[in-house]
């Protein structure tokens, strides 16, 4: 993170304006070892938050990207092209009495992306590589992830197709769930032309 901040001060970050859609120079399937690299590339502009969003001139917020880290049990109903994402806020699986999540911030932005049918970039945190191959040589080559045993993979553009509140965990805290489906960019009805021109701050 310190190195990332130095690069930021030197003006070495790229894609520094928040955008909807793909970002220049990053392809689906590209891998990153650390969260801060996502910020340097302009793929996901926050070191910690799972949802990054921007505000348009009219004040409306739209989600630009999410990181699916698995911290909130985002595994229910998952398929290769769909998954359920738990919203931003306290995790009902931790803490004595977690508070209810609210439809604000990143959660509101994902809801707005659902209403406007705008795409969201999805980055997955992946652990499923062979630990037996994680020797010093392979790690140096960058083929198996970082020393903590994971990596981040850009999975492409998704669309929020549904959202709903529900109670989770022993505390019964309210969380927001978002169902996302991968956009098949080969299909003509998914015209992403001009998406990268939609910008905010």
C-alpha positions in Angstrom: 0.0 0.0 0.0 2.9 2.4 0.8 4.4 1.6 -2.7 1.0 2.3 -4.3 0.8 5.7 -2.6 4.3 6.6 -3.8 3.2 5.7 -7.3 0.1 7.8 -6.9 2.2 10.8 -5.8 4.4 10.3 -8.8 1.4 10.4 -11.1 1.9 6.8 -12.2 -1.6 5.6 -11.6 -3.7 5.0 -14.8 -7.4 5.3 -15.6 -7.7 7.8 -12.8 -11.3 8.9 -13.7 -14.0 6.6 -12.5 -15.8 5.0 -15.5 -18.6 2.6 -16.3 -17.5 -0.5 -18.3 -14.0 -1.8 -19.1 -10.9 0.2 -18.4 -8.1 0.8 -20.8 -5.3 -1.8 -20.7 -7.1 -4.4 -18.6 -8.5 -7.6 -20.2 -10.9 -10.1 -18.8 -8.8 -12.8 -17.0 -6.0 -10.4 -16.1 -4.6 -11.3 -12.6 -3.4 -9.1 -9.8 -1.6 -10.1 -6.6 -2.8 -7.3 -4.3 -5.8 -5.1 -3.8 -3.7 -1.9 -4.3 -2.8 -3.1 -7.8 -6.5 -2.8 -8.7 -6.4 0.9 -7.8 -3.2 1.5 -9.7 -4.7 0.1 -12.8 -8.0 2.0 -12.3 -10.0 -1.2 -12.1 -11.3 -0.8 -8.5 -10.5 2.5 -6.9 -10.5 1.5 -3.2 -8.1 -0.5 -1.1 -10.7 -1.9 1.2 -14.4 -1.3 0.2 -16.0 -4.0 -1.8 -18.1 -1.6 -3.9 -16.8 1.4 -5.7 -19.3 3.9 -7.2 -19.4 7.3 -8.8 -21.8 10.2 -8.7 -23.3 11.7 -11.9 -24.0 15.3 -12.5 -27.6 14.8 -11.4 -26.4 13.4 -8.1 -27.3 9.8 -8.8 -24.8 7.2 -7.8 -23.9 4.2 -10.0 -21.6 1.3 -9.1 -18.4 1.0 -11.2 -16.9 -2.1 -9.7 -17.1 -4.7 -7.0 -14.6 -7.2 -5.5 -16.1 -10.5 -4.6 -13.8 -11.5 -1.7 -16.0 -14.2 -0.2 -16.1 -12.6 3.2 -19.9 -12.4 3.3 -20.7 -16.0 2.1 -21.3 -14.9 -1.4 -21.8 -18.5 -2.6 -25.5 -19.0 -2.7 -26.9 -19.9 -6.1 -23.6 -19.4 -7.8 -23.0 -20.6 -11.4 -20.2 -19.8 -13.8 -22.1 -16.7 -15.0 -24.2 -15.7 -12.0 -23.6 -15.1 -8.3 -25.2 -13.4 -5.3 -23.3 -10.6 -3.8 -23.8 -9.4 -0.2 -24.0 -5.6 0.2 -21.8 -3.1 2.0 -22.0 -2.8 5.7 -21.5 -4.9 8.8 -20.9 -8.6 8.3 -23.7 -10.6 10.1 -21.2 -13.5 10.6 -18.9 -11.5 12.8 -19.4 -9.5 16.0 -21.8 -9.8 18.9 -24.5 -7.6 17.5 -23.9 -6.4 14.0 -26.1 -3.6 12.8 -28.5 -3.8 9.9 -27.1 -2.9 6.5 -28.7 0.2 4.9 -29.6 1.0 1.3 -27.0 3.8 1.1 -23.5 4.3 -0.4 -22.4 1.3 -2.4 -25.7 -0.6 -1.8 -27.7 2.3 -3.2 -25.3 2.5 -6.2 -25.8 -1.2 -7.0 -29.6 -0.7 -6.7 -29.3 2.3 -9.1 -27.2 0.1 -11.5 -30.1 -2.4 -11.4 -32.7 0.2 -12.3 -30.6 1.8 -15.0 -29.3 -1.6 -16.3 -25.7 -0.3 -16.3 -22.8 -2.8 -16.2 -20.6 -3.3 -13.2 -16.9 -4.6 -13.3 -16.4 -7.7 -11.2 -13.1 -8.8 -9.7 -12.9 -12.2 -8.0 -10.6 -13.1 -5.1 -9.3 -16.6 -6.0 -7.7 -19.2 -3.8 -7.9 -22.3 -5.9 -4.4 -22.8 -7.1 -2.1 -25.7 -6.2 -0.2 -25.1 -2.9 2.3 -27.7 -3.9 3.5 -25.4 -6.7 3.9 -22.4 -4.5 7.7 -22.6 -4.3 10.0 -19.6 -4.5 10.6 -20.0 -8.2 6.9 -20.1 -9.2 6.1 -17.2 -6.8 8.8 -15.1 -8.4 7.4 -15.9 -11.8 4.0 -14.6 -10.6 2.1 -17.7 -11.7 0.5 -18.8 -8.5 -0.7 -15.7 -6.7 0.8 -13.9 -3.7 2.5 -15.2 -0.6 -0.8 -15.1 1.3 -2.2 -17.7 -1.1 -4.6 -15.7 -3.2 -4.9 -13.4 -6.2 -7.5 -11.1 -7.8 -8.9 -11.9 -11.3 -10.9 -9.5 -13.5 -14.0 -11.4 -14.4 -15.6 -8.9 -16.8 -18.8 -7.0 -16.9 -22.0 -8.1 -15.0 -25.5 -6.7 -14.7 -27.5 -6.5 -11.5 -30.7 -8.5 -12.3 -32.3 -8.5 -8.8 -31.8 -7.2 -5.3 -33.6 -7.8 -2.0 -33.1 -7.5 1.8 -32.9 -10.6 4.1 -32.0 -11.5 7.6 -28.7 -13.4 8.1 -26.6 -15.0 10.9 -27.4 -15.7 14.5 -28.1 -12.0 15.1 -30.7 -11.8 12.3 -29.1 -8.7 11.0 -30.5 -7.3 7.7 -28.3 -7.5 4.7 -28.8 -6.6 1.1 -28.3 -9.2 -1.6 -27.6 -8.5 -5.3 -27.9 -11.1 -8.0 -25.5 -10.4 -10.8 -25.3 -12.1 -14.2 -22.4 -11.9 -16.6 -22.9 -9.9 -19.8 -22.3 -11.9 -22.9 -20.6 -9.2 -25.0 -20.8 -11.3 -28.1 -24.6 -10.8 -28.2 -25.7 -7.7 -30.2 -28.3 -6.6 -27.6 -25.5 -5.8 -25.1 -24.2 -2.6 -26.8 -21.5 -1.3 -24.6 -20.5 1.4 -27.0 -20.0 4.7 -25.2 -20.1 3.2 -21.7 -16.6 4.4 -21.0 -17.7 7.9 -21.7 -20.0 7.9 -18.7 -17.8 9.4 -16.0 -18.2 10.8 -12.5 -16.2 11.9 -9.5 
